């Protein structure tokens, strides 16, 4: 009880420190949506209708449960050996890849990393209403805004005073997100709206009876504009787009040789033709991949790219995988060697890979199963010296290590330990995480109690399996959990004051 009361006090202090809506601060513009001011329970795996709003005023215990630090489990350390090594502790110097719902993980990391993260890059769901992604990308706008607000508030809390955040988005929500980020970070901390040109036109989209959409947007904010770290970036000759495509260069070479020029002279002429008149360097603009000086590769990583996870790992592609070159540009601009880089929509691990190769510490958080099957496997190859992406450009040959873990979940232990329906129902109700049936309808305890015993047991077991149930850190000693002593020590260290 003491721990629960302490957690409610800590949550209340966190909520009290959050920025007020812009309109309440006088003269500002605020977004309004149903449920604004509440915390949204439900992550990227939640389908339509599965999100619940928790109001801090009327549901303080539910908000405290939602925002409480959680236990991590399944710790592995990978350092280039064929198998993972024991992981007995986590320090600020460790690189971390964590599988779990990102709001829960951000709450778990808050005590140790508050004010320590130099750079956050995220590529969240664009809310395209598309079914082509492994994660949920069909929110109502109100749910999407609540989903993003909650995570951006934690992002703000984790950023160092000189830190920055970049959010990759498209036209579906970019303009709403801009107003939301003005509220969370303050209008004075808006730095740039970066336009990233996709770079090629092909297929169905060229048939649109309109201007062809051909860019993504990256919103760039600082934690404190007066203290923001920024390393001004320039493009050099190696970055410039070639003047001639390979076929054009071959045709011009043949013409020059046909005029009787020696092959060595032709090579000198062709090299000069590619670079003559170009500057020694050119400052990076806020429109990327859209000039003769900038050939930053395009938004989508295609299956023929060496860093595509389908080619690298023999897995299915992760739709929307971003390039290491994009992350290199952002990481070098807004962090220094040894700084912490965070991506809490880590996907296939592009941010983690680029940060590792550039000598930064990193934290990747990913809810979907490919956190283990793809991102972890990719980072093992990075440590071994994968030779793809930015490796050649930065001279990467391998090295370093990272720890992998996941959010602890009650479900397996509950179903294994509860021999009778009454005990299972009592423990599940006490934990407070059961909200939906296996079919997605709201769970009704009274209706379930009226079912025949076998039907009641089956419905409860199926519902437990369908509802994520993260374990609060304060329950580390619960005998039902049977948490190994080594894992308990790691979690205690993570929650200790730094």
N, C-alpha and C positions, 0 to 999 in steps of 0.2 A: 504493500500500500504506500509506503514511504517513497519507493522508487517511482510509482505511478504519479504521486503528487508532485515529485520533483520534475518529472517529465512534463506535466501540465504547466508547471511554472516556467520551465525552459521554453516550451512552445509559446506560452503567452508573451515572454520577453522577445522571442523572435518575431511574432506577429506585430508587437508594438513598435518594432524598429522598421517595419516595412514602409515604403513611400506611400503617402496618401494619394488618392486620385488627383489628377492635375486640376480638375475643376475646384476641388476642395482647397487647393493651395492658392487659388485666386487667379483668375484670368486665363487659366489653362483650358485645354480641350480634353475631354475624357470619353472613352468608349463606354457604352453601356450595353449589357447583354444579360439575359436571364441567368441568375446564379452568380453574378459578379460579386466578389467579396467572399465567396465561399471557396472551399478547396475541392477540386475534382478528384474523386476516387475512381481510378480506372486508367489504364495505360494504353500502349500501342496495340495490345492484343485484344482490347475491348471493342466489341462490335457495337452497332447502333443500339441505343437504349440501355447499355450496360454501365453508363457513367452515373455516379451519384455525387450530388453536391453536399458538402459538409460545411455547415455554418459555424464559425468560431463562437458566436454569441449563444446560439441555442444548442449546439452539439460540441461543446469543448472536449469531451472525452473522445469522441470520434476523430476530431481534428488532431488531438494529441496522439491517438493510436496511429493515424495516417502519417504524421510527421516525425514520429519517434525514430531514433536510430535503430537499425535492424542488425541482426546477426548475419555474418558472412560465413561461408563454409566451403569445403572442397578445395582447400588451398593447394596450389601447385606452383613450383618455381622452375622456370625454363631458362637454362643458361647455355644452350648449345649441345648439351649431352643428349644421347638418344632418348632417354626417359627423363621425366621431371624429377627434380631434387626435392628433399623435404623443405617445407616452408615453416619456420618456427616463429617468425616475426615479420611485421611490415613496418618499414620506416619511411620517412619523407623522401628518401632517395630511391625508393622502389618504383618501378613502372608497374602499373596495375591495369589488368583487363578484367572487368567484372560483368558477369551475366546477371541481369535482373532489371526489374522495372525501374526506370531511371529516377523518378521522384523519390522512391524509397532509398535508392543508393545515394542520391545527393544528400538526403537527410542523414544518412549514415556517415558520410564523409565530412559533414559540416564541422564537427568539433575539431578535427585535425587540420583541415585544409582551409578553413575560413580565412580570407584575406591573403592567401598564399599562391593563388593560381594566376599566372601571368597572362595566359591567353586561352580563350574558349572559342572553338569553332564547332558549329553544329549544322547539320543538314537534316532538319526535322521533316515530318510528313508535310507535304505541300497542300494537303486537303483537296486532292484532285477529283475525288469521288470515283477513283479508279479501283478496279479489283485486281490490278496487275502486280500488286506488291505483297510481300509476305506479311507485312504489318497492316494494321487498320489505317486506311487513308480516306475514310468517308465519314468525317465528323459533321455534325451541324456546326455552323459558324460559331455559335455560342460555346459549344463544347470545345472547339478548336482553340478559341481565345482563352478559355479557362485552362485548358491543357498547357498552352504555351506560357500564360501568365505565371502559373505555379512554378514552372521550371526556370523561367527567367528570374524570378525572385530569388531562388536558390543560387542561380548563376551570379547574380549581383553580389550576393553575400560571400561567395567563394573567391571572387576576383580580388587581386591585390590592388592597392591604391593606384598603381601605374598600369593596371591591366586593361585588356580590351576583349571584346566579344565580336565575332563575325557570324552572321546567320544567313545561310544559303536558302533561298526561297524562290518562288516564281509568282506569276501574276495572280494566281488564285487568292493569295492572302497577303501579298507584299504590302499593300497600302494599309490594311488593318494592322499588320505587324509593326509598321513604322510608327503609328500612333501609340500602340501598346508599348513599344520599346522607349518612346519618348516619356511615357509615364513611369516606367520601371527605372530607367537610367537617367532620366532628365533630358530635356531638349538640348541643353548645352553640351551634352556628351555625345550627341550624334556627330559622327565624323564624316562618313561618306556613304552614298548609295553607289555601290560598284555594279556596273553592268558587264556581265560576262557573256560575250557573243558565242553562240554555239558553234558556228563556223562552217557548217555545210548545210545544203538544202537538198533533200531527197525524199522520195516516198510520198505518202499520202498528204502530209502537211503542205506540200507545194501546191495542192489543188484548191486551197482555201480561197474563197472570193473576198480576200482582204489582204492587207499587208501581212507578210509571213512572220509569225512570231519566231524569233531567233536568238533569245537571250534568257539567262537567269539573272536574278538580282541577289547581291550580297550586301546586307546592312551591317555597317561597321560602327560600333559604339565604344566609347571608353568608360572606365569606371569613374575617372576624374580627369577632365580635359586638361587641367593645369599640370597634372603629373604624368600624363600618358607617355608610355614608352613607345617610340616609333623610330625605326631605323630606315631612313629614306632609301628607297630602292631605285636602281637604274637598270636599264636593259643595255646589254652590250652586243657586239656583232654576232655572238653565238645565239642570241635570242631573236635576232631580226628574222622576219619571214624572208625566204629566198625570193629573188626577183623572178627566177625562172623555175618552172616545174621541171622534173627530170626529163620528160619528153621534149619540152621546149629547149632545155639546155643541150640535149643530144642533137636536136635539129640545128641549132646555132653552131655547135661544134663541127658538125659535118659541113656546114656552109663555109666556115673559116678554113677548114682543111681543104675544101674544094677550091679555095682561092690560093692555095699553095703555101699556107702558113705551116711551119713546122709544128709538130705535136706539142713540144715544150712551150712554144710561143702561144699556141691555142690555149693551153692550160692557164698561162699567165693572163691572157686577155679575158678568159671566162671568169677567173677569180676576181679580176678588177671590175668586170661588169656586174658581178653580184654585189659588190661593196662600194663602188665609187660613189661619192656624194653623200654617203651615209655618215651620221655623226659617230664619234667614238663611243658615246653612251647617250641614253635617252631616258628621262625620268618616267617612271611608271605612272600612267594616268589612271583615272577611275573608270575607264572603259577598257576592258581587257579583250585581247584577241581580235582587235578590230582596226589595226593599222599595219603599215609595212614594217613597223618596229617591234611588233608584239605577236608572237605565234604561240601563245599559251594554249596548250591543247584543249580540246573542247569539253563540254559538260559531260558527255557520256563516255565511259570507258567501254570500248567495243571488244568483242570476243577476240579480235586479232591483236589487241594491245598486249604486250608482254606482262603488264601488271594486272590484267584482267584475272579475277580469281578463277574463272573457268579454265584459263590457260595455265595459270600458276599452280592451281590445286586440283584441276580436273573435276571441279565442282560445278554446280549451276551458277550462272552469273547472279550477282546481287544488283538488281535493277537500280540505276542511279549512282553506281559506284563512281566516286570522284577521283581525279588523278592526283598522284603525288606531286606533280608540278604545281598544281593549284595550291596545295597545302604548303609547299616549299615557299611560295611567294608570301603567303600570309604569315607563316611561322617566322620567317626571317625578318619580316617587317615589324612584328609586334612581340618578339621575345628574343632573349639572348641564350647562349649556351648554358645549360643547367637549369633553366626556368621550367616551370610546370605548365604543360599544355593539356587541356581537358576537352574531350569530345563525348557528350553524353547521349548522342545518337550515332554510335561508332560504326554501325553497319559492318562492312567488310574489313575495317581497320585502316583505311587510308591515312587518317590523321595520325594514328599511332605509328604507322610505318614511316611516314615522313618525319615526324618528330624524333623518332629513334635514330634515324640516319643523320639528323642534323644536330645530335648531341643534346636534345632536350629530354627532361623527364616527362612522362605522359601518363594520363589516366583515360582509359576508354570504357564506356558503359554501354552495353547493348542488351536489350530485353530478349530478342529473338534467339532461337536455338543456334543460329549461325555465329553467335558469339564464340561458341566452342568449336563448331565444325569448320568455320571459315576464318574468322578473325584470329583465333588462337593459332591455327595452323599457319596462317600467313605470317604472324609475328615470329613463329619458330623459324621460318625460312629467312626472314629479315635478319635474325641473329646469326644464321648460318652464312649470310652474304648472298642475298637472292639474285643480285645482278640485274634487276628490273627497275622500272620507275625512274627515280632520280639517282639511283646508285652510282652510275658511271659519272654523272655530273658532279657529285659531291665526294667521289672517291670512297664510297662505302664498300667495305669488304667483310663486314660482319662483326659481331661482338655484343657484349651487354647481356642483359637478362630481363625477365619480367615475371610477375606473379599473376596467376589466374585464379579466380574464385567466383562464387555465385551467391546470390541471396539464399539464406536458409528458408525453408518452407515447411509448414506444419503438416502438410497433407499426408505424406508417406507415413510419418510417425503416428498420426491420428488413426489412420486406417489399420495400421499394424497393431496398435496397442488397445484400441477400444473393441473388446470382444462383444459387448452388448450395445444395443441401439441407444439406450438411455444414457450410458456413459459417453458415447460418441456425441450425442446431441448436446449434453451438458458442456463438454469441453469445447465443441465448435461454437456454441452460443456464447460462452465465456470469452472466446478469442475475438469475436466480433467481425470476422471477415466473410461470413457467408451471406451473400446478397442475392444470388440468382440460381435458378434451377439449371440443370444441364442443358435445357432447351433455350435458356436465356430469359425466361420469365422471372419476375420478382419472387424471391423465396418467401413463403408464408409459413411460419412456425405452427400456427394454429391449424392450418389446413393439413400440414404434414402429420401433426399429432392425431388427426382423425382417420388417417389411413390404416388399413390392416398392417400388422407387424412386418411381414415380409416386404410389402410394398413401401412401407415407411423407411425401412432399412435401405432398400435399393435406391429410393429417391434421394436419401440423405448421402449415401456413398457417392452416387453419381454427381450430386451437387458439390460435395466437398472436392471431388476431383476436378471440377470445372471452375472453381474459385481460387485464385492465388491467395495464399495465406502466409505472408512473410512473418518472421519471428522477431519480436521486439528484443533489443539487446538486453533489456532488464530481465528477460526470461532465460538467460544463459544457464542457470542452475536447475531449470525445470527437469525433473527426473524422466518425464516422457520424452524429452528431447534427446537425452543421452549424448550431449555434445562432448567430443573428446577434449581432454584437458589442454592439449596443445592449441586447439582451435579457440577454446575459451580464453586462453592467454592472449592470442592474437587480437581477438575482439576487444578484450579489456584494454589492450595497448592502444587500439584504434580510437577508443572513446575516452582515453585519459587526456587530461589537459596537457597541451604542449607548451 
